[in-house]
Amino acid sequence: MAAPQIPVPDRAAVLEMLAGYRERDPADVGEKLDSLELTWLVAQVEQRYGVELDLTDEVFEGMATVTGAVDTLRSAIPAAAGG
């Protein structure tokens, strides 16, 4: 029996999580992310999805944009969940 697939956030969900940082509207989140936004996002993902992300510096740097973060989380969350 296959393990259940853990859902991964889409772009809208990532923007929603990032909007929680500095309490802003998701439409106000820019494409480029700073290190504090990335730290916030990783903490939010870990809490929301019940995983602990083990991201190398290289992978973390690839998350410098919303698009990069979405792409990275699509593979990082299932990997962290053992899937």
N, C-alpha and C positions, 0 to 999 in steps of 0.2 A: 504494500500500500504506500503510495507517494505521500510525502509530508505536505501538509496544506501550505499553499503559497501565501507568503506575507504580502499584503498590499504595499505598493510603493507610491510615494507622492508624485503627483503630476505637477506641472508648472504652477497651476493655480494654488495647489496646496503648499508648495514651497513659498510662493509669494505671500500667502496668508500667514505662514509661520514667521517669515521675515518681517511682515508688517507689525507683528507683536513687539518687535524690537523698536523702540522709540514711538510706540503706539501711533501708527500711521495707517493710512489706507493702502491696501495692496497695490493700487494703481500708482502710488507714490514711491514704490520701491524701484530703484534704478537697476539696470542690468549688471553694472559692476558692483561687486561686493567688497567691503573692507574686512579686515581681520576680526573685528568685533561682531559684525553681522554673521560671519562664518561660524564663529564660536557659538553665537546664539542659536544659529540654525542647527548645528550639530547637537547641541544640548536639547533642543526642541524635538529633533528627530529621535534621539535616544529615548527621551521620555515618552513620546507619543507612540513609538513602535516597539518599545520594550527591548531594545537592542543596545549593545555597546559597540560603537564604530571604532575600528582600529585603522585610522587613516595615516598613511605615510605623509611626509612633508610634500612629496611630489603630487600625491593625490589631492591633498588639501589645496595646493596651488592651482590645481585644475578646477577647483570650485570657485574661482575668483569672479565668476559671472553666474547669473541665475541659470542660464542654459547649462553651464558646466556643472553646477550643483545638482540640477535635475538629472543629468546624465550620470553623474557619479553615484548619486543615491539609488538610482535604478539597479546598480550592481552591488553597491556596498551594503544596502539593507538586507537583501536575501543572503549575502555572504555572512553577515554578522548573525543572522538568524539560523545559520547552519544549512541553508538551502542552496 
